[in-house]
């Protein structure tokens, strides 16, 4: 499974330094039976646009034919202006109905940066719980936000706070 992700990120690294005057892309994908009695599949793609933006993504999943499966995917992009973003996630599902998923993403550019990560777990009885942490910062002001959200069968809880460039608490802006 991880070979597809590795290919995608290696392709991204190679394309990031290539001549931006020419658009190029590459994609590979495949699937085959695996030793566990299920199927394994994966794909990867990478490219560069005529404006200099580059991207890479990949994913893979495998099942055992008994109701168990797992997979992962990731992607990244870099704009010609220097902005960058990436995301990655993974999941697994068990034959008893339990499952979990984890994921994260980040972006940075001339306006600032943002990050988020979290996951959720579902038990075989249908109960679930998850959480997400997020942060963002403004490149112009230095102001930042930190937030946490948790959720389950019991409900949702959220907390968040903002601070100025010096780390002093400030009121979070509202739209």
Secondary structure, 3 states (H helix, E strand, C coil): CHHHHHHHHHHHHHHHCCCCCCCEEEEEEEEEECCCCCEEEEEEEEEECCCCCEEEEEEEEEECCCCCEEEEEEEEEECCCCCEEEEEEEEEECCCCCEEEEEEEEEEECCEEEEEEEEEEECCCCCEEEEEEEEEEECCCCCEEEEEEEEECCEEEEEEEEECCCCCEECCCCC
